[in-house]
């Protein structure tokens, strides 16, 4: 398993690499001080199972580092590590397709939990972000619990694309569907989850503790 650690602070980068190498898993860690170097290796054919990315990187501002990685290598899952744990920033990262967000102030146990969940195909959000906004309603809790029974195979495939941060056009291309059909599926998914947009759908899955594997193996709707 190849994991890229992209952070411009050598001590922190080395600390993350050390944690990964001592996780008990068969992990090959590659460290990069700049985003472009990591992208160059990926463009040269390196296969990566995960990129752990600091938001504040040389040559980039705001969320530009994440936007660039998602644009250039959308197939690589990204876990954000950042000193900025503003819930609004967390939400924007998830909206852009990040598979998780861990504040740099988090204890090692939280990082390990995030790593395990993301590698299993889930979306990890810090507890402070999961509690942002209104608590889950009974209708939402019931909908999440019965999610597998409410979605067809194709709708689960579309939901997987949503979790991966893919826009409708890309989901349509990947699944061989029309844009109109994908939009219809997205509308049904949002209704099934009792949410109003794609990011809330991802948050719903995170709150429910569901991963991509869960979506792939759930029994289809009847």
N, C-alpha and C positions, 0 to 999 in steps of 0.2 A: 504494500500500500504506500503510495507516494503522497506526502503532504507538504505543501509549500508554505513556508512562513515568511510573510512579506512585511517587514517592519524596519524603519530606519534607525531604531535605537538598538545598538549591538547587545547590550546587557539584557534587555527585555526579550529580544529575539532569541538569544541563546537560552534564556530561561524557559521560553515556550518550547524550544527544540528539546531541551533536557526533559521537560515534563512529558513530551510526546514519546521520547525514546525510552522512558521508564514507565510507560503506561501498561506494559505487559503485552502489547500488541506488536505484530510484525509491521513496523512503520519505518519507512525511509524518509527522513526529513531533509528538505532542501531549503536553505536560508537565502533570502534576497533582501538587500537594503533598499532597493528601488523597484517600483512596479514594472517598469519597462524591461528590466532584466528577467523578471519572472515570465512576462509575456513572451519575450524572445525565446526562452527555453520551451515554452508551450508551443510556440509557432514552429519550433525546430523538431517537434514530434514527441516531447515529453508527455507522458500520460499522468494526469494528476487526479487523485481521488478527492482532494479537498485543498482549498487555499484559505489560509488564515491571514487576514488582511487588516492592517492598521488603516484607519480612515485618513489620518493626517500624514501624508507621504510627500516627499520632495517633488516639486513640479505639479502638484495637484492641490486643489482647495475644496473645502466642503465635502460633498459626496462624489467628486469627480473621479477619485481612484476606483471606487466601486462601480460607477457608471462605465468607466473604461473597460474594466475587467469583464463586466457582464456583457458589454457590447462585443468585445473581441473574442471572449471565450465563454459563451453562455452555457456550455456543457459542464463547466467546472463549478461545483458547489463552493460557495464562499461563506466563511464564518468570520464575522467582523469582531475585532478586538479594538476597543477605543476607550480613551480617557473621558470622552464625552458620553454620558449615559442619559442625556435628555430624552424622555419618552418620545418626543416628536422626531428626534433623529433616529431612534430605534425604528419607529414606524416607517420613516422614509426609506431606511435601509431594507426593510422587509418588502416594502412596496417595489423596490428596485430589483428584488429577487434574491437577496441574501438569505441563506438558510439558517442564520442565527446571529445573535448579537450578545457579546459578553463584555461587560465593563472591565477595564484594566484593574479596577479596585476590587474585583470579585475574588473570593478565596479559590484556592486550587480545586476544591471539591466542585464548585460551580463550573469551572472550566472543564473538568473531566466529565461532568454530567452533560454539558453542552456538546462536547466532542462525541460522546457516545450516541447522543440523540441524533446529531446531524449525520454521522456516519451511517446510522440506521435509516436515514431518509426522513427524519423528522425536522421540525423547525423549532429552534431553541430561542426563547425570549427570556430576559431577566425577569425575576418575580415582580419588580416594580413596574415593568411595562405590562405584564399580564393583568395587573390590577387597575390599569388606567381605564377611565371611562366607566360606563354603567356595568354593574355586575351582570353576569349571564342570567337571562330570564329562564323561567321553568321551560318555556317553549324552546329556547335555544338548547338547554341541557338535554331535553328529550330528543331534539333534532340531531344533535351531535351523537347521542347514544345510538340512534337508529340510522345513522348516516348510510351505512352499507345497504340497508334495505330500501333507501330512498333514491339511490343513484344507479343508473344502468352502467354497464361496462364502459361504454363510450363516455358517459358523463364523468366517471372516475378518472378516465384518461385525461379528460379536459381539466379536471381538478388538479391532477398531478402537474400538468403544464402551468396552471395558475400558481401552485406552490413553488415551482421552479422559476417563477418570474417571467414567463414567456408571454408576449403580447398575443392577442387573438390571432393575428395573421400567421405567426409562427406556429401556434398550436394547430391552426387549420392546415398549414403546409405539412407538418409532421404527421398528422392523422389522416391526411387526404380528404379533408372536409372543406366545405365552403365557409367563408367568413360568416355568412348569415346563420349557418347551422351551429357554428361555434358560439356565436352570440346567444343563440337560443339555449344552448347547453349551459352557458355561464349564468344566464338568467334563472334557469331551473336550479342550478347549484346554490346560488345566493338565496333563493327562496327556501331550498331544503335546509340550509344552515341558519335561516332566519337572520341574515345579515344583508347589508345594503351595498357592499363593494368588495373588490377582490382582496384588499388588504385585510378587511375584517374577516374574510373567509379564512385567510392564513392564520390570523389570530385565533379564530374559532378552533382550528385544528390543533394549534399549539396548546390552547386551554384544555382541549379534550385529550391531549397526549397522543394524538394519532400521527403516524408516520406514513411515508410513501408506501412502505411495505404493507401497512394496514389497508391502504386504499387499493392496492393491487390484489390483495387476497380476500377482501370482504366479499360476501355473497352478493350477487346482483339483485336489483329490484325485480319484483315479480309483477 
